[in-house]
Amino acid sequence: MTQTRAEIAPILARTRRAPKEVLQDLLPKIVLAPSFALILVFVYGFIVFTGFLSFSGSKLLPDFSTWVGFDNYVRLFKHPNWIVSLKNLAIFSVLYIVICSVIGLALAIFLDQKIRGEGLLRPIYLYPMALSFIVTGVAWKWFLDPGIGLEHAMHQLGWASFSFRWIKQGDMAIYTIVIAAIWQSSGFVMAMFLAGLRGVDNEIIKAAQIDGASTVMIYRRIIIPLMRPVFLSAFVVLAHLAIKSYDLVVAMTDGGPGTATWTPALFMTKFTFGRNEMGMGAASAIIMLMMIFAIIVPYLYSELGQKK
Amino acid sequence: MLRKLLIGTMLAGGLVAGYSATTYAAGGSVEVLHWWTSGGEAAALDVLKKKLESQGITWKDMPVAGGGGEQAMTTLRARVTAGDPPTAVQALGYDITDWAKQGVVGDLSDVANKEGWDKVIPGALQNFAKYDGKWIAAPVNVHSTNWLWINKKDLDAAGGKAPESWDELIAVLDKMKANGIIPIVGGGNAWNAATMFDSVVLSLGTDFYKASMVDLDPAALSGDKMVEAFTRLSKLRSYVDDNFSGREWNLDSAMVIEGKAGMQIMGDWAKGEFVHAKKKPGEDFVCIRFPGTQGAVTFNSDMFMMFKVGEDKKAAQLQMASDIMSPDFQSSFNVVKGSVPARTDVPDTAFDACGKKGIKDLAEANEKGTLFGSMSQGYASPAAIKNAMYDVITREYNGDIDPKEAAKELAAAVAAAKG
């Protein structure tokens, strides 16, 4: 089979490549290069910098003249405040992730029932996400303060025996932070799940209905299992928010009462900038980074693996 | 035209130079990093700004808000790391020593020796304002923490006699409780509880304060007297309302001003709140040393730490240091700020009753050797140790650990923070 000259002309032209086409090929790389360079330096460069800091004897300023090996890490894990921070992180992240997911899923399923006014309800639930954690924290701090908030209001309404003073109690204060965080994030999780629900193929649901499956059964056996990737995304987003939790704690309790609501991020800031213990602060930052890697890396791996 | 302009500039410069007797600079500028942004504090700082401007020095303001200056110190780190430090930085206690160790601070010895700072500034302050024999900072004021602020009406209702010993204090607190008010407020955060602890430890003896808080003697930190100190702190806590956690010191003061609460242990910056609310010392409120601490003073002092700057800025820097230490500035600034002058030869005529008492107590403590750095304000130990103590004190105050455990943990925490 022979090709006519007219047929192979475009192929020849492509191999010669016009300057415009070369530019077109390079353009994405040129556009990406500055941001790539910036990320390389300001994200990964500083991660390496922090790594070095955590092995140095830095106190007030970075100091690379004294090396202390794993000393900072040893002191870190011996420090009672770090242990409290880790415990709080465990309580906070488990409750936050589980409850947020449950509430988010429930809201999404209810909104998915083709109810009237969905256009109005959806933004109402989503709106807290538009606030910063600082605003949420201050509002909840006042709301939960027994002297001016909920308890005070109930007393004024005549319910004198009402008592809700968790935010002032060392053993319960961390749960008030969980409450505020859930209030903030559930709407966002709802939006994620709602998008997932809308993505489920209607044909499958109709087939199930014809087979006589109840609505509950359809959700439990078909829709929710199909939403596995959405659960994974929600988990990753919530988990890294939990590990980074700082602003909400600062606004609500600033670590108090006592040291009851310290979190790793709070520990890092206080030690690095308040206590002139830059080496220990860097060590705690590296531990937090490792926690986040432990969540993100398997996630990326599974996501990229699926595409192959 | 150009010549006229030049002549005019020279004339103006000459006028400014001739204005002040001890003028180091005509023109130039100082860049000042500080956290005095609230009403009274900003007004006090304005006194210095005006004085410098009258000498032809431009004031570049660099305020970084935030109570204890943590944010300001973070900004300072960035500036110093970038090799461009401000001229002067408001700083506290061991922070100054820590910065001096980094070799980035300036040298004020020229002006200090000429004006004889050595003779008029209390020795305990010099330990911070000097490093390695060189003057590096100019102290603006002296605050002290072992004060008790009592609402006069509430005190009258509880017998009217200001307590002079621990037992008398407890008796007054009991009476106030019986009268249906909150007897005492404070301890809303770690810093606040530590400020109360200063006074409590000092009330158990000046030697004990020095051994435990300044010398960090492990035996004193974990001993029976420390257990007693924590027991007293808890005793005070038992008279505080349940809603104290997270409440700032100025809200505590407001409660005392309104008479809802009887008294407050706080440094003399609290006086600003009382004066601001148009209350008069002696008539509306009473200021006394914490019972059992009369004659001793736990101080902290705001200082302007001077950084190494180029030769072009050096003259303005020295002029600023000289202005800060001038007796008339020390008087006018401290009347506004509520503290007492950092030099002992300033007349007390412009001060109110509490200010006069503060000046007298400071001079007395300086002579007797009972003037100590305040632990809670970072004048007794470096930041790492201070905060390690904060952790234990606030946990004990909030009832997480008992006094015996607290004394043991205090010694352990200090040992760990030293390493």
Boltz contact constraints between the chains, C-beta under 6 A:
constraints:
  - contact:
      token1: [A, 60]
      token2: [B, 98]
      max_distance: 6.0
  - contact:
      token1: [A, 61]
      token2: [B, 102]
      max_distance: 6.0
  - contact:
      token1: [A, 146]
      token2: [B, 243]
      max_distance: 6.0
  - contact:
      token1: [A, 147]
      token2: [B, 243]
      max_distance: 6.0
  - contact:
      token1: [A, 168]
      token2: [B, 245]
      max_distance: 6.0
  - contact:
      token1: [A, 170]
      token2: [B, 398]
      max_distance: 6.0
  - contact:
      token1: [A, 170]
      token2: [B, 400]
      max_distance: 6.0
  - contact:
      token1: [A, 256]
      token2: [B, 189]
      max_distance: 6.0
  - contact:
      token1: [A, 256]
      token2: [B, 245]
      max_distance: 6.0
  - contact:
      token1: [A, 256]
      token2: [B, 246]
      max_distance: 6.0
  - contact:
      token1: [A, 257]
      token2: [B, 245]
      max_distance: 6.0
  - contact:
      token1: [A, 257]
      token2: [B, 398]
      max_distance: 6.0
  - contact:
      token1: [A, 258]
      token2: [B, 394]
      max_distance: 6.0
  - contact:
      token1: [A, 258]
      token2: [B, 395]
      max_distance: 6.0
  - contact:
      token1: [A, 258]
      token2: [B, 398]
      max_distance: 6.0
  - contact:
      token1: [A, 258]
      token2: [B, 400]
      max_distance: 6.0
  - contact:
      token1: [A, 259]
      token2: [B, 391]
      max_distance: 6.0
  - contact:
      token1: [A, 273]
      token2: [B, 74]
      max_distance: 6.0
  - contact:
      token1: [A, 274]
      token2: [B, 70]
      max_distance: 6.0
  - contact:
      token1: [A, 275]
      token2: [B, 383]
      max_distance: 6.0
  - contact:
      token1: [A, 275]
      token2: [B, 384]
      max_distance: 6.0
  - contact:
      token1: [A, 275]
      token2: [B, 387]
      max_distance: 6.0
  - contact:
      token1: [A, 276]
      token2: [B, 383]
      max_distance: 6.0
  - contact:
      token1: [A, 277]
      token2: [B, 384]
      max_distance: 6.0
